[in-house]
Amino acid sequence: MQYLRLCLLLLCYGTIAEQVEENENGTMNFQVLRFNFHSVQAPYVITMWLVVAALAKIVFNVSRLSHFVPDSALLIVVGILLGLLLHESHADLQYYSLDSHTFFLYLLPPIIFDAGYFMPNRALFECFRSVLLFAIIGTVWNTFAIGMSLLVMNNYGLFSMQFATFEIFVFSALISAVDPVAVIAVFEEINVNEFLFINVFGEALFNDGVTVVVDYTSGGASFVLVAVGGALIGIAFAFITSLITKYTTGVRILAPVFIFTLPYLAYLTAEMISLSSIIASAVCGMVMKMYVKGNISHSAANSVKYFTKMIAQSTEIVIFMFLGISTISSDHHWDTLFVVSTLVFCLLYRVIGVVVQCFLLNKFGNGNQSKEFSKVDQFILSYGGLRGAIAFGLAASIPASIVAKPMFVTTTIVVIYFTVFLQGITIRPLVRLLKVKTKDERIPTMAESVYMKYLDYMMSGVEDIAGQRGTYSFVEDFERFNAKIIKPILMRNEKRQTFDATRIIRAYEKITLEDAMSMANSKESIRHKAVARIRRYPSRTTNLIICFVRHAITIA
């Protein structure tokens, strides 16, 4: 008790000592209250940003403004108004502006991890060919088409500021890439169907590697290093996260800590060695979710889900507000011809690229044989090429030694506003007018999920019978390897499973032998033999498929 009194006495003495000041006359003044905003300025401002942004979004939903205008556009308007208010109050706008360092290292990672962690892996795999084509060929096409068009106009002296060839291609690369943050903000609000969302968002996700390559390097090998290297880092950290959470049985409260921190380390590691940090974080989320859900409790899984969504939503609304303020604080140079030309070229070459690529995918297959790109799908893909904060962050990070940087920044902001405001506002009524299929919010029943799995096994068996190695065979090989090798290592309570196809092979041999014997013993004419064999073939094949499905049920 005496020690407690002594500690309280020392604490009171230290507090009083801080509040006592000596004035000019040598007398001591005691201050009960003192304003010291400087000591809490940074966390206070950050917290106030979150509060104001969240309140603004609540107002948008209560007033039903968000039913007509995307939240991202409304938040940009709020940011512009705050920027004007701060400008009139002679505040330091640079302190409140969105710099590339803060954006790429603190605000962007939660959004990308959220997108990867909740990405429908099956849908992405089915559309992988089209996603890669849009992300690689589409981005390269737009970059060089826009860059060459602006370069030709510059050679005729049509712009107020001159630029070099490398400088204009840096600008065309950052303005060509579809922005994943803007796509998530707009497409999730209009609730577009999964096929279109996967293609647009997948393109926005994977064209990050292409943009980095075109910005700083050249050549296909560089893209492979940047994009594939980022993916490998994401896979490595996903395995590490899964393996660590496997041994958190006694300390389950720590499992979510690793689920949040290690993907962020994957992002920082890729950024540190100049690989695609966006791909690293997204791939880490896509891979780890297959294993960590089996290592944590149901309540912990729900906590991870809602906390991830909360952080992603918070950073997203802050990004768009900062984007509005940065419009006021940035250095600008307005060139009407350059701005209009860039905007027209972005729209024109986007449409040309999407139409040509969809024609090739429909003709030669897009990895999802049951779905082709209709005219309406092509229109939505062309119209949904939104630009956002990533383009602004890249424009802001352009070296100040480039004379045309203010013109590039101004044009980037105009293109972002055009896509977010005009295209973002009009895409919802266009989706309704064109009767675009929206996303089915209904959760599949257990029976539907089981039968989809059986269908995969059946189609894989059909591919084997036909002597072809297609998508379903690849999925089956991966699931077999996953169940036999990866899951027992990374997941708790998972035992090694084996796949024995001998019963299927014996059934197939038996059916084939019966057919051969029936044909040999038949005394009918050759014509009747052929007819009989054709009539019997469907039933034999059906029996084989039923046998395969039954075997699949036993191993599922």
KOLBALO-733636 format. One record per residue (C-alpha): y, x, z. Coordinates in steps of 0.5 Angstrom, whole numbers, padded with zeros to 4 digits, always signed. Layout:
YXZ;...
END
This chain:
+0000+0000+0000;+0005+0006+0002;+0003+0009-0005;+0005+0002-0009;+0012+0002-0005;+0013+0009-0007;+0012+0008-0014;+0016+0001-0014;+0022+0005-0011;+0021+0011-0016;+0021+0006-0022;+0027+0002-0019;+0031+0009-0018;+0030+0011-0025;+0032+0004-0028;+0038+0004-0024;+0040+0011-0026;+0040+0009-0033;+0044+0004-0032;+0050+0008-0028;+0055+0011-0032;+0061+0015-0030;+0068+0013-0032;+0074+0017-0034;+0077+0016-0026;+0070+0019-0024;+0068+0012-0021;+0061+0010-0022;+0060+0003-0026;+0053-0001-0026;+0051-0005-0032;+0046-0010-0031;+0046-0012-0039;+0047-0007-0044;+0046-0008-0052;+0042-0003-0055;+0040-0005-0062;+0039+0002-0065;+0033+0003-0060;+0029-0003-0063;+0032-0004-0070;+0026-0002-0074;+0021-0007-0071;+0026-0012-0070;+0028-0012-0077;+0021-0013-0080;+0019-0018-0075;+0025-0022-0077;+0024-0021-0084;+0017-0024-0083;+0020-0030-0079;+0025-0032-0084;+0020-0031-0090;+0015-0036-0086;+0020-0041-0085;+0022-0041-0092;+0015-0042-0094;+0015-0048-0089;+0021-0051-0092;+0019-0050-0099;+0012-0054-0097;+0016-0059-0093;+0021-0061-0098;+0016-0061-0104;+0020-0056-0108;+0013-0052-0108;+0010-0057-0112;+0015-0056-0118;+0017-0049-0117;+0012-0043-0115;+0013-0040-0108;+0014-0033-0111;+0020-0036-0115;+0023-0039-0109;+0022-0033-0104;+0026-0029-0110;+0032-0034-0109;+0032-0033-0102;+0032-0026-0102;+0038-0026-0107;+0042-0030-0103;+0040-0026-0097;+0042-0020-0101;+0049-0023-0103;+0050-0025-0096;+0049-0017-0093;+0053-0015-0099;+0059-0019-0097;+0058-0017-0090;+0058-0010-0092;+0051-0008-0089;+0047-0002-0092;+0043-0005-0097;+0039+0001-0098;+0036+0000-0091;+0034-0007-0093;+0032-0006-0101;+0024-0005-0103;+0023+0002-0104;+0017+0004-0108;+0014+0008-0102;+0014+0002-0097;+0011-0002-0103;+0005+0002-0105;+0003+0005-0098;+0004-0001-0094;+0006-0008-0097;+0001-0008-0103;-0006-0005-0100;-0007-0012-0096;-0006-0016-0102;-0011-0012-0106;-0016-0012-0101;-0016-0019-0100;-0017-0020-0107;-0023-0016-0107;-0026-0018-0101;-0026-0025-0103;-0027-0024-0111;-0033-0028-0114;-0037-0022-0116;-0042-0026-0120;-0036-0029-0124;-0033-0022-0125;-0040-0019-0127;-0041-0025-0132;-0034-0023-0135;-0034-0016-0135;-0034-0014-0142;-0027-0019-0143;-0024-0016-0137;-0025-0009-0139;-0023-0010-0146;-0016-0014-0144;-0015-0009-0138;-0016-0002-0143;-0015-0004-0150;-0010-0010-0149;-0006-0005-0144;-0006+0001-0149;-0004-0004-0155;+0002-0007-0151;+0004+0000-0149;+0004+0003-0155;+0007-0003-0159;+0013-0004-0155;+0014+0003-0154;+0014+0005-0161;+0018-0002-0163;+0024+0000-0158;+0023+0008-0160;+0025+0006-0167;+0031+0001-0165;+0033+0007-0161;+0033+0012-0167;+0038+0008-0171;+0043+0008-0165;+0042+0001-0163;+0042+0002-0155;+0048+0004-0151;+0044+0009-0147;+0039+0014-0151;+0032+0016-0148;+0027+0021-0150;+0020+0019-0153;+0016+0020-0147;+0021+0016-0143;+0021+0010-0147;+0013+0010-0146;+0013+0011-0139;+0018+0005-0139;+0013+0001-0144;+0007+0003-0140;+0010+0000-0133;+0013-0007-0137;+0006-0008-0140;+0001-0008-0134;+0000-0015-0132;+0002-0016-0124;-0004-0018-0120;+0001-0020-0114;+0004-0025-0119;-0002-0027-0122;-0005-0029-0115;+0002-0032-0113;+0002-0037-0119;-0005-0038-0121;-0008-0040-0114;-0002-0045-0114;-0004-0048-0120;-0011-0048-0118;-0014-0046-0125;-0021-0045-0127;-0025-0039-0125;-0026-0037-0132;-0019-0036-0133;-0017-0033-0127;-0022-0028-0127;-0020-0026-0134;-0013-0025-0132;-0013-0023-0125;-0019-0018-0127;-0014-0015-0133;-0009-0014-0128;-0013-0011-0123;-0016-0006-0127;-0010-0004-0132;-0007+0000-0126;-0012+0006-0128;-0009+0005-0135;-0002+0005-0133;-0003+0011-0129;-0006+0015-0135;-0001+0013-0140;+0005+0014-0135;+0003+0021-0133;-0003+0024-0138;-0006+0022-0144;-0013+0022-0147;-0019+0018-0145;-0022+0023-0140;-0016+0022-0136;-0017+0014-0136;-0025+0015-0134;-0022+0020-0128;-0017+0016-0125;-0021+0009-0126;-0028+0011-0125;-0026+0016-0119;-0022+0010-0116;-0028+0006-0116;-0033+0011-0113;-0028+0012-0108;-0028+0005-0106;-0036+0005-0106;-0037+0011-0102;-0032+0008-0097;-0036+0001-0097;-0042+0004-0096;-0039+0008-0090;-0036+0001-0087;-0043-0002-0088;-0047+0003-0084;-0042+0004-0079;-0042-0004-0077;-0049-0004-0077;-0049+0000-0071;-0044-0004-0067;-0049-0009-0064;-0046-0007-0057;-0039-0007-0059;-0038-0012-0064;-0031-0013-0062;-0030-0006-0066;-0033-0008-0072;-0027-0012-0075;-0023-0005-0074;-0027-0001-0079;-0027-0007-0084;-0020-0007-0084;-0018+0001-0083;-0023+0004-0088;-0021+0000-0094;-0014+0002-0092;-0017+0009-0092;-0020+0009-0099;-0013+0006-0101;-0010+0012-0098;-0015+0017-0100;-0015+0015-0108;-0007+0015-0107;-0007+0022-0104;-0011+0025-0110;-0008+0021-0116;-0013+0016-0117;-0013+0009-0118;-0012+0007-0111;-0011-0001-0113;-0018+0000-0116;-0021+0004-0110;-0019-0002-0105;-0021-0008-0109;-0028-0005-0111;-0029-0003-0103;-0028-0010-0101;-0032-0013-0107;-0038-0008-0105;-0037-0008-0097;-0037-0016-0097;-0045-0016-0099;-0047-0012-0093;-0042-0013-0087;-0043-0020-0087;-0050-0019-0084;-0048-0014-0079;-0042-0018-0076;-0043-0025-0072;-0041-0032-0075;-0034-0032-0071;-0033-0025-0073;-0033-0026-0080;-0029-0032-0079;-0024-0028-0076;-0024-0023-0081;-0023-0028-0086;-0017-0031-0083;-0014-0025-0081;-0014-0022-0088;-0011-0028-0091;-0006-0028-0086;-0004-0021-0087;-0004-0022-0095;+0000-0028-0095;+0005-0025-0090;+0006-0018-0094;+0006-0023-0101;+0012-0027-0098;+0016-0021-0096;+0015-0017-0103;+0018-0023-0106;+0024-0023-0101;+0025-0016-0102;+0025-0016-0109;+0031-0021-0109;+0035-0017-0105;+0033-0011-0109;+0036-0014-0115;+0043-0014-0111;+0042-0007-0108;+0040-0003-0115;+0044+0001-0120;+0044-0003-0126;+0046-0002-0133;+0046-0008-0138;+0044-0008-0145;+0043-0014-0148;+0040-0012-0154;+0035-0008-0150;+0033-0013-0145;+0032-0019-0151;+0028-0014-0155;+0024-0012-0149;+0023-0019-0147;+0021-0021-0154;+0016-0015-0155;+0013-0017-0149;+0011-0024-0151;+0010-0023-0158;+0005-0017-0157;+0002-0020-0151;+0000-0026-0156;-0003-0022-0162;-0007-0018-0157;-0010-0024-0153;-0012-0027-0160;-0015-0021-0163;-0019-0019-0157;-0021-0027-0156;-0023-0027-0163;-0028-0021-0162;-0030-0023-0156;-0032-0030-0159;-0035-0027-0165;-0039-0021-0162;-0040-0024-0155;-0036-0023-0148;-0042-0022-0143;-0042-0030-0141;-0046-0033-0147;-0045-0040-0145;-0037-0039-0145;-0032-0038-0151;-0025-0037-0151;-0022-0044-0154;-0015-0044-0157;-0013-0047-0150;-0016-0041-0146;-0012-0036-0151;-0006-0040-0150;-0006-0039-0142;-0008-0032-0142;-0002-0031-0147;+0002-0035-0143;+0000-0032-0136;+0001-0025-0137;+0006-0025-0131;+0010-0018-0129;+0012-0017-0121;+0013-0013-0116;+0009-0007-0118;+0013-0006-0125;+0019-0006-0120;+0016-0001-0116;+0014+0004-0122;+0021+0003-0125;+0024+0005-0118;+0020+0011-0118;+0022+0013-0124;+0026+0020-0123;+0033+0020-0123;+0034+0025-0128;+0032+0020-0133;+0039+0018-0135;+0037+0011-0138;+0033+0009-0131;+0039+0004-0129;+0038+0000-0136;+0030+0001-0135;+0031-0002-0128;+0035-0008-0130;+0031-0010-0136;+0025-0010-0131;+0028-0014-0126;+0030-0019-0132;+0023-0019-0135;+0020-0020-0128;+0025-0026-0127;+0023-0029-0134;+0015-0029-0132;+0016-0031-0125;+0021-0037-0126;+0020-0039-0133;+0013-0038-0134;+0011-0039-0127;+0015-0046-0127;+0012-0049-0133;+0005-0046-0133;+0003-0052-0128;+0006-0058-0133;+0003-0054-0139;-0004-0054-0135;-0004-0061-0134;-0001-0063-0141;-0007-0059-0144;-0012-0061-0140;-0014-0055-0137;-0020-0055-0133;-0018-0053-0126;-0022-0050-0120;-0028-0054-0117;-0026-0054-0110;-0033-0057-0108;-0037-0052-0104;-0044-0051-0108;-0050-0054-0104;-0056-0050-0101;-0060-0053-0107;-0055-0052-0112;-0055-0044-0110;-0062-0044-0109;-0064-0047-0116;-0058-0042-0119;-0062-0036-0116;-0069-0039-0119;-0065-0040-0126;-0063-0032-0126;-0071-0030-0124;-0073-0035-0130;-0068-0032-0135;-0070-0025-0133;-0077-0027-0135;-0075-0030-0141;-0072-0024-0143;-0078-0020-0141;-0082-0024-0146;-0078-0024-0151;-0077-0016-0151;-0070-0016-0149;-0066-0013-0144;-0060-0017-0142;-0055-0019-0137;-0061-0023-0133;-0065-0017-0133;-0060-0012-0130;-0058-0017-0125;-0066-0017-0123;-0066-0010-0123;-0060-0009-0118;-0062-0014-0114;-0069-0011-0113;-0066-0004-0112;-0061-0007-0107;-0067-0011-0103;-0071-0005-0103;-0067+0001-0102;-0059-0001-0100;-0060-0007-0096;-0065-0004-0091;-0060+0002-0090;-0054-0001-0089;-0055-0008-0086;-0058-0010-0079;-0065-0014-0079;-0066-0012-0086;-0073-0010-0088;-0075-0007-0094;-0078-0012-0099;-0082-0010-0105;-0083-0014-0112;-0090-0015-0114;-0090-0018-0122;-0098-0017-0122;-0099-0024-0121;-0094-0026-0127;-0097-0021-0132;-0104-0023-0130;-0102-0031-0131;-0099-0029-0138;-0105-0025-0140;-0110-0031-0138;-0105-0036-0142;-0105-0031-0148;-0113-0030-0148;-0114-0037-0148;-0110-0039-0154;-0114-0033-0158;-0120-0036-0156;-0118-0043-0157;-0116-0041-0164;-0122-0037-0165;-0127-0043-0164;-0123-0048-0167;-0126-0051-0174;-0120-0054-0176;-0117-0052-0183;-0111-0046-0182;-0106-0052-0183;-0109-0055-0177;-0109-0049-0173;-0102-0047-0174;-0100-0054-0172;-0104-0055-0166;-0102-0048-0164;-0094-0050-0165;-0096-0056-0161;-0099-0052-0155;-0094-0047-0155;-0089-0051-0151;-0094-0053-0145;-0096-0046-0145;-0089-0043-0144;-0087-0048-0139;-0093-0046-0135;-0091-0039-0135;-0084-0041-0133;-0087-0045-0128;-0091-0039-0125;-0086-0035-0125;-0081-0039-0121;-0086-0040-0116;-0087-0033-0115;-0079-0032-0115;-0079-0037-0109;-0084-0033-0105;-0080-0027-0106;-0073-0030-0105;
END
